[in-house]
Amino acid sequence: FYGEGEFYIVKSDKITIQGRYMGTKYTKGLAATDKVVVGGSFLQGHVISVGCMQDGTPTVDGQPVLSTFPSTYKVGEIATLTYNAFGKNVDDANAKWEKHIVH
């Protein structure tokens, strides 16, 4: 995307995933994913929101979770969120920073 805004990535009867796209200093103003919000009946009414590190702590139902690194958080008996350094960078330019990944 070259423009900013909020768009559905997935929109179905059971799952919704929305993305917020904003320009950054790293992309020279071109829009990049700033936040992803997941909800829908498969989460039994819960809403999970994960943004960039500058945006703050991830939330479940508007409440901050995963406030320490590394950490885990159970969304009832439905899912477990994990925050750690395991995973791949989407861009080699990020390799100079410690990875902070939410699974």
SEBA-457467 format. One record per residue: residue number from 1; residue in one letter; y, z, x of N, C-alpha, C in turn. Coordinates in steps of 0.02 Angstrom, whole numbers, plus 50000, padded with zeros to 5 digits. Last residue first. Layout:
residues N
+-----+---+---------+-------+--------+----------+-------+---------+---------+-------+--------+
:   k : r : n_north :  n_up : n_east : ca_north : ca_up : ca_east : c_north :  c_up : c_east :
+-----+---+---------+-------+--------+----------+-------+---------+---------+-------+--------+
: NUM : a :       Y :     Z :      X :        Y :     Z :       X :       Y :     Z :      X :
...
+-----+---+---------+-------+--------+----------+-------+---------+---------+-------+--------+
This chain:
residues 103
+-----+---+---------+-------+--------+----------+-------+---------+---------+-------+--------+
:   k : r : n_north :  n_up : n_east : ca_north : ca_up : ca_east : c_north :  c_up : c_east :
+-----+---+---------+-------+--------+----------+-------+---------+---------+-------+--------+
: 103 : h :   49291 : 50933 :  50178 :    49232 : 50898 :   50150 :   49218 : 50925 :  50081 :
: 102 : v :   49432 : 50913 :  50276 :    49406 : 50945 :   50215 :   49350 : 50901 :  50189 :
: 101 : i :   49474 : 50937 :  50445 :    49445 : 50893 :   50395 :   49418 : 50935 :  50336 :
: 100 : h :   49562 : 50922 :  50580 :    49561 : 50970 :   50525 :   49538 : 50930 :  50464 :
:  99 : k :   49550 : 50895 :  50754 :    49533 : 50872 :   50687 :   49532 : 50932 :  50639 :
:  98 : e :   49686 : 50901 :  50866 :    49625 : 50933 :   50841 :   49613 : 50910 :  50770 :
:  97 : w :   49749 : 50743 :  50928 :    49757 : 50807 :   50892 :   49689 : 50835 :  50873 :
:  96 : k :   49714 : 50623 :  50983 :    49748 : 50671 :   51027 :   49759 : 50739 :  50994 :
:  95 : a :   49662 : 50541 :  50885 :    49615 : 50575 :   50930 :   49649 : 50627 :  50975 :
:  94 : n :   49741 : 50462 :  50807 :    49737 : 50534 :   50789 :   49695 : 50574 :  50838 :
:  93 : a :   49721 : 50335 :  50850 :    49784 : 50366 :   50870 :   49784 : 50441 :  50854 :
:  92 : d :   49606 : 50292 :  50787 :    49600 : 50319 :   50855 :   49664 : 50353 :  50879 :
:  91 : d :   49583 : 50339 :  50621 :    49625 : 50300 :   50667 :   49620 : 50332 :  50736 :
:  90 : v :   49505 : 50423 :  50554 :    49511 : 50356 :   50526 :   49549 : 50309 :  50573 :
:  89 : n :   49391 : 50526 :  50644 :    49460 : 50506 :   50630 :   49460 : 50436 :  50600 :
:  88 : k :   49247 : 50606 :  50575 :    49278 : 50553 :   50615 :   49351 : 50543 :  50595 :
:  87 : g :   49184 : 50776 :  50589 :    49197 : 50712 :   50555 :   49230 : 50663 :  50602 :
:  86 : f :   49229 : 50944 :  50597 :    49175 : 50895 :   50600 :   49191 : 50833 :  50559 :
:  85 : a :   49313 : 51052 :  50591 :    49331 : 50998 :   50637 :   49278 : 50944 :  50642 :
:  84 : n :   49340 : 51106 :  50419 :    49320 : 51116 :   50488 :   49340 : 51056 :  50531 :
:  83 : y :   49310 : 51163 :  50265 :    49367 : 51145 :   50306 :   49349 : 51160 :  50378 :
:  82 : t :   49225 : 51126 :  50115 :    49220 : 51149 :   50185 :   49279 : 51121 :  50224 :
:  81 : l :   49180 : 51172 :  49952 :    49227 : 51138 :   49995 :   49222 : 51168 :  50065 :
:  80 : t :   49046 : 51150 :  49845 :    49071 : 51190 :   49900 :   49118 : 51148 :  49942 :
:  79 : a :   49019 : 51149 :  49666 :    49031 : 51117 :   49731 :   49052 : 51169 :  49782 :
:  78 : i :   48970 : 51226 :  49557 :    48975 : 51153 :   49553 :   48978 : 51121 :  49622 :
:  77 : e :   48978 : 51357 :  49530 :    48912 : 51333 :   49553 :   48911 : 51257 :  49558 :
:  76 : g :   49144 : 51376 :  49586 :    49090 : 51399 :   49542 :   49023 : 51382 :  49572 :
:  75 : v :   49171 : 51312 :  49722 :    49201 : 51296 :   49657 :   49147 : 51312 :  49606 :
:  74 : k :   49185 : 51403 :  49870 :    49140 : 51380 :   49817 :   49180 : 51370 :  49752 :
:  73 : y :   49241 : 51363 :  50029 :    49261 : 51389 :   49963 :   49213 : 51360 :  49912 :
:  72 : t :   49259 : 51398 :  50205 :    49225 : 51366 :   50149 :   49249 : 51399 :  50085 :
:  71 : s :   49339 : 51363 :  50366 :    49324 : 51404 :   50307 :   49285 : 51363 :  50255 :
:  70 : p :   49403 : 51380 :  50536 :    49368 : 51345 :   50482 :   49356 : 51392 :  50423 :
:  69 : f :   49552 : 51421 :  50460 :    49515 : 51366 :   50492 :   49466 : 51395 :  50543 :
:  68 : t :   49612 : 51472 :  50298 :    49597 : 51484 :   50368 :   49554 : 51428 :  50395 :
:  67 : s :   49624 : 51429 :  50168 :    49686 : 51446 :   50204 :   49675 : 51463 :  50277 :
:  66 : l :   49544 : 51380 :  50061 :    49535 : 51356 :   50130 :   49597 : 51369 :  50172 :
:  65 : v :   49664 : 51374 :  49925 :    49598 : 51389 :   49952 :   49596 : 51363 :  50024 :
:  64 : p :   49787 : 51413 :  49801 :    49771 : 51395 :   49870 :   49700 : 51418 :  49890 :
:  63 : q :   49773 : 51351 :  49636 :    49772 : 51410 :   49679 :   49752 : 51390 :  49750 :
:  62 : g :   49760 : 51241 :  49555 :    49827 : 51262 :   49573 :   49830 : 51322 :  49619 :
:  61 : d :   49623 : 51217 :  49552 :    49656 : 51241 :   49491 :   49725 : 51270 :  49506 :
:  60 : v :   49626 : 51231 :  49719 :    49579 : 51222 :   49664 :   49612 : 51255 :  49604 :
:  59 : t :   49709 : 51155 :  49860 :    49707 : 51199 :   49801 :   49649 : 51181 :  49756 :
:  58 : p :   49747 : 51160 :  50037 :    49715 : 51131 :   49978 :   49714 : 51181 :  49921 :
:  57 : t :   49908 : 51206 :  50104 :    49838 : 51221 :   50093 :   49810 : 51183 :  50033 :
:  56 : g :   50026 : 51077 :  50156 :    50002 : 51145 :   50142 :   49928 : 51148 :  50127 :
:  55 : d :   50080 : 50962 :  50203 :    50087 : 50976 :   50132 :   50065 : 51046 :  50113 :
:  54 : q :   50043 : 50942 :  50332 :    50111 : 50964 :   50321 :   50123 : 50984 :  50249 :
:  53 : m :   49912 : 50891 :  50314 :    49922 : 50959 :   50342 :   49992 : 50985 :  50330 :
:  52 : c :   49902 : 50811 :  50152 :    49907 : 50809 :   50225 :   49921 : 50880 :  50250 :
:  51 : g :   49798 : 50880 :  50020 :    49851 : 50839 :   50047 :   49850 : 50838 :  50123 :
:  50 : v :   49695 : 50897 :  49885 :    49697 : 50901 :   49958 :   49751 : 50853 :  49982 :
:  49 : s :   49639 : 50980 :  49743 :    49694 : 50942 :   49772 :   49695 : 50953 :  49847 :
:  48 : i :   49535 : 50985 :  49603 :    49539 : 50996 :   49675 :   49594 : 50951 :  49703 :
:  47 : v :   49510 : 51065 :  49452 :    49548 : 51012 :   49486 :   49556 : 51031 :  49559 :
:  46 : h :   49387 : 51096 :  49323 :    49421 : 51113 :   49386 :   49457 : 51052 :  49414 :
:  45 : g :   49313 : 51051 :  49216 :    49382 : 51072 :   49204 :   49420 : 51092 :  49267 :
:  44 : q :   49189 : 51015 :  49275 :    49193 : 51064 :   49221 :   49263 : 51094 :  49213 :
:  43 : l :   49178 : 50909 :  49356 :    49200 : 50971 :   49387 :   49211 : 51027 :  49336 :
:  42 : f :   49148 : 50809 :  49268 :    49095 : 50827 :   49316 :   49113 : 50891 :  49354 :
:  41 : s :   49267 : 50786 :  49198 :    49216 : 50829 :   49167 :   49161 : 50849 :  49216 :
:  40 : g :   49403 : 50794 :  49319 :    49358 : 50762 :   49271 :   49304 : 50809 :  49248 :
:  39 : g :   49473 : 50768 :  49484 :    49460 : 50807 :   49424 :   49411 : 50769 :  49380 :
:  38 : v :   49564 : 50769 :  49633 :    49500 : 50752 :   49601 :   49491 : 50798 :  49540 :
:  37 : v :   49691 : 50698 :  49727 :    49676 : 50748 :   49676 :   49614 : 50725 :  49638 :
:  36 : v :   49763 : 50680 :  49885 :    49710 : 50657 :   49840 :   49695 : 50714 :  49792 :
:  35 : k :   49910 : 50630 :  49975 :    49872 : 50680 :   49938 :   49820 : 50646 :  49894 :
:  34 : d :   49950 : 50524 :  50055 :    49980 : 50589 :   50066 :   49940 : 50645 :  50032 :
:  33 : t :   49912 : 50373 :  50128 :    49887 : 50425 :   50082 :   49916 : 50492 :  50102 :
:  32 : a :   50064 : 50283 :  50161 :    49997 : 50304 :   50180 :   49976 : 50359 :  50131 :
:  31 : a :   50187 : 50154 :  50165 :    50152 : 50207 :   50129 :   50083 : 50219 :  50157 :
:  30 : l :   50298 : 50135 :  50303 :    50248 : 50106 :   50258 :   50208 : 50163 :  50226 :
:  29 : g :   50377 : 50204 :  50394 :    50401 : 50198 :   50325 :   50352 : 50166 :  50277 :
:  28 : k :   50300 : 50206 :  50510 :    50365 : 50172 :   50509 :   50389 : 50156 :  50439 :
:  27 : t :   50195 : 50288 :  50510 :    50182 : 50221 :   50485 :   50246 : 50180 :  50480 :
:  26 : y :   50249 : 50406 :  50556 :    50196 : 50376 :   50595 :   50181 : 50304 :  50574 :
:  25 : k :   50337 : 50445 :  50459 :    50365 : 50424 :   50523 :   50313 : 50390 :  50567 :
:  24 : t :   50282 : 50372 :  50303 :    50284 : 50425 :   50353 :   50317 : 50399 :  50416 :
:  23 : g :   50282 : 50348 :  50125 :    50297 : 50325 :   50192 :   50300 : 50384 :  50240 :
:  22 : m :   50144 : 50390 :  50018 :    50213 : 50398 :   50040 :   50222 : 50370 :  50110 :
:  21 : y :   50042 : 50408 :  49879 :    50056 : 50368 :   49939 :   50130 : 50374 :  49955 :
:  20 : r :   49916 : 50498 :  49805 :    49989 : 50493 :   49813 :   50001 : 50459 :  49880 :
:  19 : g :   49780 : 50462 :  49697 :    49809 : 50465 :   49763 :   49884 : 50461 :  49760 :
:  18 : q :   49654 : 50532 :  49594 :    49720 : 50504 :   49601 :   49743 : 50511 :  49673 :
:  17 : i :   49510 : 50518 :  49508 :    49535 : 50529 :   49575 :   49602 : 50494 :  49579 :
:  16 : t :   49404 : 50578 :  49384 :    49469 : 50547 :   49399 :   49487 : 50567 :  49471 :
:  15 : i :   49253 : 50562 :  49293 :    49287 : 50578 :   49355 :   49355 : 50542 :  49359 :
:  14 : k :   49202 : 50528 :  49167 :    49178 : 50588 :   49200 :   49218 : 50609 :  49262 :
:  13 : d :   49262 : 50411 :  49121 :    49252 : 50466 :   49074 :   49235 : 50532 :  49109 :
:  12 : s :   49373 : 50365 :  49257 :    49317 : 50354 :   49212 :   49312 : 50413 :  49165 :
:  11 : k :   49455 : 50306 :  49386 :    49471 : 50334 :   49321 :   49415 : 50315 :  49273 :
:  10 : v :   49505 : 50313 :  49553 :    49448 : 50309 :   49507 :   49471 : 50339 :  49442 :
:   9 : i :   49635 : 50305 :  49590 :    49587 : 50273 :   49633 :   49523 : 50262 :  49593 :
:   8 : y :   49791 : 50292 :  49513 :    49720 : 50310 :   49505 :   49679 : 50270 :  49555 :
:   7 : f :   49938 : 50337 :  49606 :    49895 : 50287 :   49574 :   49825 : 50316 :  49565 :
:   6 : e :   50106 : 50362 :  49644 :    50042 : 50394 :   49628 :   50001 : 50345 :  49586 :
:   5 : g :   50205 : 50300 :  49784 :    50189 : 50312 :   49714 :   50123 : 50349 :  49707 :
:   4 : e :   50280 : 50174 :  49890 :    50262 : 50242 :   49874 :   50244 : 50248 :  49800 :
:   3 : g :   50214 : 50020 :  49958 :    50261 : 50059 :   49919 :   50235 : 50129 :  49904 :
:   2 : y :   50112 : 49964 :  50022 :    50175 : 49965 :   50058 :   50227 : 50006 :  50022 :
:   1 : f :   49941 : 50000 :  50042 :    50000 : 50000 :   50000 :   50062 : 50000 :  50044 :
+-----+---+---------+-------+--------+----------+-------+---------+---------+-------+--------+
